[in-house]
Amino acid sequence: MAGYKEIDPSELQAMLAQGQILLVDVRNGDEVARGMIGGARHIPLPMLPAMQNELADDLAVVFYCHSGIRSAHACAFIANQGRDNLFNLRGGVMAWGNAGYPFAARN
């Protein structure tokens, strides 16, 4: 897990409250249509290599998916590109919802 840190929903909530992060949803479009975490940007995992240059260099990046597995792959990929300040939402949107945090409509 080198190159990124696992965070839980309460840690993500605190980061969102502080601002200055880029939240990236790497799920498929049909999953995102059911709701996403407010303020997130949708970049499907297969598109990440082509869109990695769109990730702001000056912000911490938090990736999430349904359960945390695909977003861990996203973190590892971006970390291997030499990027740091990366975070994975452990348990994904399932953990976020189970913790009682809200979802928003797709941006």
N, C-alpha and C positions, 0 to 999 in steps of 0.2 A: 504494500500500500504506500510505497515511497512516492513522494511528490505531491501528495494531497492529503487532506484531513477529512475524516468522517465526522459529520455533525448530526445531531438529532433535531427534531422539529422545534424544540424550544430554543436551541442555539440559532437555527435559521430565523425564527421569529425575531430574536434579538438583533440579528444582523440586518434584517429588513427594516426594523424600527430605526436603526442607526443610519441606514441608507448607504450609498456608495458601494453597492455590489451589483453584479450582473447575475441574474438568476436565469438559468437556461434549462428548459424542458426538452429532453431528448426523446420523448415518446413519439409514437406514430400519430398521424393526424386524427385517426378515429378515436384514439385514447384522449387526445387533447380536446376533442369536441365535447367530451363529457365534463370538462372543467379543468382548470389549471390553477396554480398558485398565483395570486395577484401580482402583477408586475413582471411576470416571467416572459422570456422570449422563447419562441418555439424554434428549435433547430433539431430536426430528426437526426438520430445518431448516424445513419448512413450519409447524411449531408455534412457532418461535422468536419471531415477533412477539407472539403471544398470551401467551407464557410469559416474556418478557424481564424482567418485574418480579420473577421468582423467582431472578434472578442476584444473589448477595450483592454489595452495593456495596463491602464492605471487603476483598474477595479479588481477586487476579489471576484472570482467566478464560482458560483455554486451551481452544480449540475444536479438534476433529479430526473427520475423516471417513475415507473409504477412501484417497483420494490427496492430499487437501489443498485441493481446489478448492471443495467445498461449505463447508468450514470457513472458508476465506478469505472467502466470501460472508457467512457468519455474523459474522465479525470486522468486516467492513466495515459491515454493517447495524447492529451494536451500537455501533460507533464513531460512526456517523452519528447515533445517539441521544444522543451527548455523553459516552459512557463511555470511559474509558481503562484502562490496565493490561490490555490484551488481547493474546493470543498465538494464533498459528496453527501447528499441527504440520505443518511442511513434509513432504509425502509421505505424510501420514496414517498409517493403521494398516499400510499396506504398508511404509513406511519403518521404523516401530516394530518390526514382525516381522522385517524384513531385518536390523535392527541386533541381533537376538537377544533382545529384551525379551519378557517373557511376556504372555499374555492371560488374562483371568479370565472366568468365566461371567457372564452378564447379572445385574446387581444386582437 
